[in-house]
Amino acid sequence: MKKDTITFAGGCFWCTEAIFKRLKGIIKVIPGYAGGEKENPSYREVSTGETGYAESIQIEFDPSVIPLSKILDVFWHTHNPTTINQQGADIGSQYRSVIFYNSEKQRKTILKSKERLEREKVYKEKIVTEILPFKNFYKAEDYHIDFYDKNRDYPYCRFVIDPKIQKLLVKYNREIKEEFL
């Protein structure tokens, strides 16, 4: 099996983890924090919006099953890449849209994907997603891991994440792992 890694921030990591772990070819999704300076930031610190960190997920994937271009397609279509420091009711720099690339090849794939969306005018507003070199990632506290699947009755899960999962199931049905259909 081939392996590659990419790190995204697209709002609350409960949402992004729930979405990406459902895709075929995704080996592992880890919620955490990326983009800041302090070592081992806590959820409480990141939640202030003053650390430079964004709630992120680190995705390990098999590019022979799901290419980065398909992962990017899902990323662009399951959050709003046109709002600065906001996803829905989640407001603050910790909820910004960022892609952290690990190689020049990834950077070029990301830019090509973004340029295609802009050329096709998929969004009325300008895409403001930051595209930055990967520098660090710290795993979130254990209670954040698999939060959606462990807490499906939690109001945030029902009202915010469930609609995103439904959108994913409709738009990307062929890419969904059997156990999540």
Buried (B, 14 or more C-beta within 10 A) or exposed (E): EEEBBBBBBBBBBBBBBBBBBBBBBBBEBBBBBBBBEBEEBEBEBBBEBEBBBBBBBBBEBBBEBBBBEBBBBBBBBBBBBBBEBBBBEBEBBBBBBBBBBEEEEBBEBBEEBBEBBEEEEEBEEEBBBBBBEBEBBBEBEEEBBBBBBEBEEBEBBEEBBBEBBEEBEEEBEEBBEEEBE
